[in-house]
Amino acid sequence: MGIVISDQILGTFVPIVVYWLYSGLYILLGSFENYRLHSKKDELEKNLVSKSTVVRGVFLQQIIQAIVAILLFKVTETDGEVATGPKSWLTIVVQFIVAMLVLDTWQYFIHRYMHQNKFLYKHVHSQHHRLVVPYAFGALYNHPLEGLLLDTIGGALSFLVSGMSPRVAIFFFSFATIKTVDDHCGLWLPGNLFHVFFRNNSAYHDVHHQLYGSKYNFSQPFFVTWDRIFGTYMPYSLEKRAGGGFEARVKED
């Protein structure tokens, strides 16, 4: 008799595994200088935190997320749909869209406030911006309080408001994880579907990590809607960088 792993356990730990596997892929691709948004030299010289510290910080956040996810699944566990999954593909599509909108809305306003509030920026959010040159596995490198407020609570709200089951949550949070890692990967790869379907991408978020863009491009991880509505959208052009690769340069909208 095979071992049966519950949807709740899979929904908790699959996104974590996906995070490191997808980041590992980008680590390998990062050696191709022609696809980078910053040179490898800039990554080594401009970032203010070691990669070992980043790894420890991400692990801490993922532990907190796992604990909250297990508790959330336990509290919301009921018979019926949770056990068998939703009844139609249309239901899944609607739940995905609702969850994406909820997560985007929550993260935009919390993220923006952490930049506007000098105390929160200095003592909390500035930790994430120690990565001046973002890279894939640094996507979830945050102060623990920010990780709890921005990602963990934001994820819990998207789960609750959308009404998705733990089975659907496996796929949604894996997708959200891949998108978040992609936004921080520091690469502009040909044929990347995220760049085709989303204006919010690695170049868009790279602008935010630079000094000139730190008050703009707060939206994450999916759409740029709230930046457009509230005037915090900073347009850019993607130009060839001297020495190979690309550079996101600010332009007038």
C-alpha positions as CSV (number, residue, x, y, z in Angstrom):
1,M,0.0,0.0,0.0
2,G,1.5,3.3,-1.1
3,I,2.0,6.3,1.1
4,V,-0.8,8.9,0.6
5,I,0.3,12.5,1.1
6,S,-2.5,15.0,1.8
7,D,-3.2,18.0,-0.3
8,Q,-2.5,20.2,2.8
9,I,1.0,18.8,3.1
10,L,1.6,19.2,-0.6
11,G,0.2,22.7,-0.6
12,T,2.6,23.6,2.2
13,F,5.8,22.1,0.9
14,V,5.6,21.9,-2.9
15,P,6.0,25.7,-3.4
16,I,9.1,25.6,-1.3
17,V,10.6,22.8,-3.4
18,V,9.6,24.7,-6.5
19,Y,11.3,27.8,-5.2
20,W,14.7,26.1,-4.9
21,L,14.4,24.1,-8.1
22,Y,13.4,27.1,-10.2
23,S,16.1,29.3,-8.6
24,G,18.7,26.6,-9.3
25,L,17.8,26.7,-13.0
26,Y,18.4,30.4,-13.0
27,I,21.7,30.0,-11.2
28,L,22.9,27.9,-14.1
29,L,21.5,30.4,-16.7
30,G,23.1,33.3,-14.8
31,S,26.5,32.3,-16.2
32,F,25.3,33.5,-19.7
33,E,26.3,37.2,-19.6
34,N,24.3,38.1,-22.7
35,Y,21.0,37.5,-20.8
36,R,21.8,39.4,-17.6
37,L,20.3,42.8,-16.7
38,H,23.5,43.5,-14.6
39,S,27.0,42.1,-15.0
40,K,28.2,39.4,-12.7
41,K,30.8,41.9,-11.5
42,D,28.0,44.3,-10.4
43,E,26.2,41.5,-8.6
44,L,29.3,40.8,-6.6
45,E,30.2,44.4,-5.9
46,K,26.9,46.2,-5.4
47,N,25.0,43.8,-3.2
48,L,25.2,44.5,0.5
49,V,24.6,41.0,1.8
50,S,26.3,37.7,1.3
51,K,24.6,34.8,-0.5
52,S,24.9,32.6,2.6
53,T,23.0,35.2,4.6
54,V,20.3,35.3,1.9
55,V,19.9,31.6,2.0
56,R,19.5,31.6,5.8
57,G,17.0,34.4,5.5
58,V,14.9,32.7,2.9
59,F,14.9,29.4,4.9
60,L,13.6,31.3,7.9
61,Q,10.8,32.9,5.9
62,Q,9.8,29.5,4.4
63,I,9.7,27.9,7.8
64,I,7.3,30.7,9.0
65,Q,5.2,30.3,5.8
66,A,5.0,26.5,6.3
67,I,3.8,26.8,9.9
68,V,1.1,29.4,8.9
69,A,0.0,27.3,5.9
70,I,-0.4,24.1,8.1
71,L,-2.4,26.1,10.6
72,L,-4.5,27.7,7.9
73,F,-5.3,24.4,6.2
74,K,-6.2,22.9,9.6
75,V,-8.5,25.7,10.6
76,T,-10.3,25.8,7.2
77,E,-10.5,22.0,6.8
78,T,-14.0,20.7,6.0
79,D,-15.6,17.8,4.2
80,G,-16.6,17.9,0.6
81,E,-14.7,20.3,-1.7
82,V,-11.6,20.5,0.3
83,A,-11.2,16.7,0.0
84,T,-12.2,16.3,-3.6
85,G,-11.2,19.6,-5.2
86,P,-13.4,22.0,-7.1
87,K,-16.1,20.8,-9.4
88,S,-15.0,22.5,-12.7
89,W,-12.1,24.1,-14.6
90,L,-14.1,27.3,-14.7
91,T,-14.1,27.3,-10.9
92,I,-10.4,26.9,-10.9
93,V,-9.8,29.7,-13.4
94,V,-12.0,32.1,-11.4
95,Q,-10.3,31.2,-8.2
96,F,-6.9,31.8,-9.8
97,I,-7.9,35.2,-11.0
98,V,-9.4,36.2,-7.7
99,A,-6.4,35.0,-5.8
100,M,-4.0,36.9,-8.2
101,L,-6.0,40.1,-7.7
102,V,-6.1,39.8,-3.9
103,L,-2.4,39.1,-3.7
104,D,-1.5,41.9,-6.0
105,T,-3.7,44.4,-4.1
106,W,-2.4,43.4,-0.7
107,Q,1.2,43.4,-1.7
108,Y,1.0,46.7,-3.6
109,F,-0.3,48.7,-0.6
110,I,1.9,47.0,2.0
111,H,5.0,47.2,-0.2
112,R,4.4,50.9,-1.0
113,Y,3.7,51.8,2.7
114,M,7.0,50.1,3.7
115,H,8.8,52.5,1.4
116,Q,6.8,55.6,2.5
117,N,7.2,54.9,6.2
118,K,10.8,55.8,7.1
119,F,10.9,53.7,10.2
120,L,9.6,50.6,8.4
121,Y,11.9,51.1,5.5
122,K,15.0,51.6,7.6
123,H,14.3,48.7,10.0
124,V,12.4,46.3,7.9
125,H,12.1,46.7,4.1
126,S,15.6,47.9,3.5
127,Q,16.8,44.4,4.2
128,H,15.3,43.2,0.9
129,H,16.9,46.2,-0.9
130,R,20.4,45.1,0.2
131,L,20.1,43.2,-3.1
132,V,20.7,46.1,-5.4
133,V,21.3,43.5,-8.2
134,P,18.5,40.9,-7.7
135,Y,19.0,37.2,-8.3
136,A,16.6,34.3,-8.3
137,F,17.0,32.8,-4.8
138,G,17.0,36.2,-3.2
139,A,13.3,36.7,-4.2
140,L,12.1,35.9,-0.6
141,Y,15.0,37.4,1.2
142,N,13.1,39.8,3.6
143,H,13.0,40.8,7.2
144,P,10.9,38.2,9.0
145,L,8.2,40.8,9.8
146,E,8.0,41.8,6.1
147,G,7.8,38.2,5.1
148,L,4.9,37.6,7.5
149,L,3.0,40.7,6.5
150,L,3.7,40.8,2.7
151,D,3.9,37.2,1.6
152,T,2.5,35.0,4.3
153,I,-0.6,37.0,5.2
154,G,-1.0,38.0,1.6
155,G,-1.0,34.4,0.6
156,A,-3.4,33.5,3.3
157,L,-5.9,36.2,2.2
158,S,-5.7,35.1,-1.4
159,F,-6.5,31.5,-0.3
160,L,-9.4,32.5,1.9
161,V,-11.0,35.1,-0.4
162,S,-10.8,33.0,-3.5
163,G,-12.2,29.9,-1.7
164,M,-9.8,27.6,-3.4
165,S,-9.2,24.1,-2.0
166,P,-5.8,22.9,-0.8
167,R,-5.5,21.0,-4.0
168,V,-5.9,24.1,-6.1
169,A,-3.6,25.9,-3.7
170,I,-0.7,23.5,-4.6
171,F,-0.8,24.9,-8.1
172,F,-1.6,28.5,-7.4
173,F,1.2,29.0,-4.9
174,S,3.7,27.1,-7.0
175,F,2.8,29.4,-9.9
176,A,3.1,32.5,-7.7
177,T,6.4,31.2,-6.4
178,I,7.7,30.7,-10.0
179,K,6.5,34.2,-10.9
180,T,8.2,35.8,-7.9
181,V,11.5,34.0,-8.6
182,D,11.3,35.0,-12.2
183,D,10.8,38.7,-11.3
184,H,14.0,38.7,-9.2
185,C,16.1,36.5,-11.5
186,G,18.0,39.4,-13.0
187,L,17.8,37.8,-16.5
188,W,16.0,38.7,-19.7
189,L,15.7,35.3,-21.5
190,P,14.4,34.9,-25.1
191,G,11.0,33.1,-25.2
192,N,10.2,33.7,-21.6
193,L,6.4,33.5,-21.5
194,F,6.2,35.7,-18.4
195,H,7.7,38.5,-20.4
196,V,5.0,37.9,-23.1
197,F,2.0,37.8,-20.9
198,F,3.0,40.1,-18.0
199,R,4.2,43.7,-18.0
200,N,5.3,43.0,-14.4
201,N,8.5,41.1,-15.1
202,S,12.2,40.9,-14.3
203,A,13.1,44.2,-16.0
204,Y,10.1,46.0,-14.4
205,H,11.1,44.9,-10.9
206,D,14.8,45.5,-11.6
207,V,13.9,49.2,-12.0
208,H,12.3,49.2,-8.5
209,H,15.6,47.8,-7.0
210,Q,17.6,50.7,-8.4
211,L,18.0,54.0,-6.6
212,Y,16.1,56.0,-9.3
213,G,13.2,53.6,-9.2
214,S,12.8,52.9,-5.5
215,K,9.6,55.1,-5.3
216,Y,8.1,53.4,-8.3
217,N,7.0,50.0,-9.6
218,F,5.7,48.7,-6.3
219,S,3.3,46.2,-8.0
220,Q,4.0,42.5,-7.6
221,P,3.9,39.7,-8.5
222,F,1.5,39.7,-11.4
223,F,0.1,42.9,-12.8
224,V,1.0,46.6,-12.9
225,T,-2.6,47.8,-12.4
226,W,-2.1,49.6,-9.1
227,D,1.0,51.4,-10.2
228,R,-0.9,52.7,-13.2
229,I,-3.9,53.8,-11.1
230,F,-1.8,55.6,-8.4
231,G,0.9,57.1,-10.7
232,T,3.8,55.0,-9.4
233,Y,4.4,53.3,-12.7
234,M,7.9,54.0,-14.1
235,P,8.2,53.1,-17.8
236,Y,11.5,51.8,-19.1
237,S,13.2,50.7,-22.3
238,L,15.4,47.6,-22.6
239,E,18.7,48.4,-24.1
240,K,21.8,46.4,-25.0
241,R,24.4,46.8,-22.3
242,A,28.1,47.5,-23.1
243,G,29.9,44.3,-22.5
244,G,26.9,42.1,-23.2
245,G,23.5,41.7,-21.7
246,F,20.6,44.2,-21.2
247,E,19.8,47.2,-19.2
248,A,16.5,48.6,-18.2
249,R,16.6,52.4,-18.8
250,V,14.0,54.8,-17.5
251,K,12.1,56.7,-20.2
252,E,9.2,59.2,-20.3
253,D,5.7,57.5,-20.4
